[in-house]
Amino acid sequence: MIYAVWIPLLVPFLVVPAARRLADALSPRRAVRLLAATGAGLAVFTLSALALLVVPGAGRLSAVAAAGEFVRPLAAVEPALALPLAAVALALLLGCAAGMTRAARRHWAQLHRTARPEHGDDSELAVLRDARPDAYALPGRPGSPGRIVVTTGMLHALEPAERDALLAHERAHLTGRHHLYLVAAELSARCHPALRALRAPMGYALERCADEAAARAVGDRAVAARAIGRAALAARTAGGPAEAHPAPALAAAAGPVPRRVAALLGRTAARPRIGRAAAATLIACLAVSGAAALDATHDLHSSIEAAQGEAP
């Protein structure tokens, strides 16, 4: 077990280069789903590996050994390493649990605050009287559709067709519940430091999903690209957003806007081979990590049976 258990802890470092290429090489929706599955799966396997490292050391404690009916020490890990590894793994597990709990509670509190009708009534669209251009999607709590917040400055900066594209972009964030993918990426990042690198590709892929939805809604990819570019330019020229965005908000002017505009206009070269290779890499990392975690679990189970005096 001591060898297999390390694989889930090392594999996440291999997904970073592939994840960075995935968002441009695959369709945005597929990229989002694969990135989310990769982050969640590797996070679960990381926690499983840490838990497996705790058990052999804990089994050397008299109270645990008595509860487990061990007649001999567990042989899953070298005796000199069992207790130190268990102490470190337990500390990491508790740190992961605390980080995930804080992140989940903070997100829930933010959704609770943003659910209050501070920007007008409870309608989908809230228009703020502010000359500085700004627009973002503000998700609601479960059962609440959320709302689109836009300033008069942003409405004046865009043509009518561009306004429709901008609103369609923000509406896609709400209907797709895109903030939940960002929360999942954040929770995964709390389990392994390498998984923090998935947050940027995830954010870009989500913006691309909304961009494509806006292009379909207005029926013109050029209008959607122009709306995104002009909205970002107007916001930056004005010196920043009209107000500090709430943390769950998703803004059309966020992320690498030139890359998004180029993708909408078809100016990025199609790279299906790179996309397939990146996707295959992430799937392989998930498979290897999961198989290693299962193998380590089987070995530990055999060690427990042997420690209990049962036939292997």
Secondary structure, DSSP 8 states (H G I E B T S, - for coil): -TTGGGHHHHTHHHHHHHHHHHHHHS-HHHHHHHHHHHHHHHHHHHHHHHHHHHHHHHTTSHHHHHHTT-SS---SS-HHHHHHHHHHHHHHHHHHHHHHHHHHHHHHHHHHHHTS--SSSSSSEEEE--SS--EEEE--STT---EEEEEHHHHHHS-HHHHHHHHHHHHHHHHTTHHHHHHHHHHHHTT-GGGGGGHHHHHHHHHHHHHHHHHHHHT-HHHHHHHHHHHHHHHHHTTS-SS---TT-EETT-S-HHHHHHHHTT-S---HHHHHHHHHHHHHHHHHHHHHHHHHHHHHHHHHHHHTT---
